[in-house]
Amino acid sequence: MVTHPFHPLAGQRLRVLFERRYKATGLAFCCEGGRAGTVMLPVAWTDRGKPAAARALGYEELVELAALVRALATRRGK
């Protein structure tokens, strides 16, 4: 089932055709999407992924995220 709240097929149960693992994003499912054709869905956007967090990001998580973004931007030479 598609659980991502903003996906056009949210709430619909789709048939998985095959799965593929990507280095950058991890596991994804290729599914029959009806009129949309086939769609690739990251496992996190399905009911097979981890459940959504109970709360929004807190101060500590935002500080860690800011440090990560800063490190990545420095690494790319920006």
N, C-alpha and C positions, 0 to 999 in steps of 0.2 A: 504494500500500500504506500502511496506517495504521501509523505507527511510534511514536506516543506510547505509552509503556509502560503507562499506566493507563487508556487508552481501552478500552471494552468490545469494540471491533472491532480491537484491536491485532493486527497480523500478517496481517490479511485484505486482499486486493486488491479494491478497490471501483471501480465504473464511475463516472467523472466525468460529470455531467450538464451542468454549466456552472460557470464560475468568476466570482467577484465580488471587486472590490477595495473595501475599507473604509478610510476615512481613518484610523481609530484603530488597526486591526490589520493592515492590508495585505491581501494576496491570500488568498482562501479558496476551497475547492472545495465545491460541492454534489454529493453522491454518493448513489448508491443504497445503502441500508444494509440491504437484506434485510428481515427482520422488524421492524427498527428504523425502517423508512420511509426518508425522505431525511435525510441528516445534512450539516451544514456543518462542514468541517474547515479550520482554518488550514493554510496550506502547510507551516508548520514541523512539523506533526504527521504529515506524509506523507514518503514517500521522495523527493519532489520538492523538499523543503526542504533547508536547510543541515544537514550531518551534526552530530550531537551533539558537544559539546566533549570532548576527550580526558581532561580532568581537571575536578574541581570548582572552584568559584570560589576564587581565592586572596585573600590579604589586600588587595592593591591593588584588585581588583574589588569586594570588599565595602566598602571605604572609599568608592569612587565611588558604589556603590549607596546607601549611607547618606546621602551628600551629596545625591543625587537625591531620595530620599524626603523628606529634611528640606526641600529647596527646594520640592517639591510641596506639602507640608503647610503651609509658610509662605504659599505662594501662595493656598491655599484658605482661609487665615485661621484655621487650627487652632493 
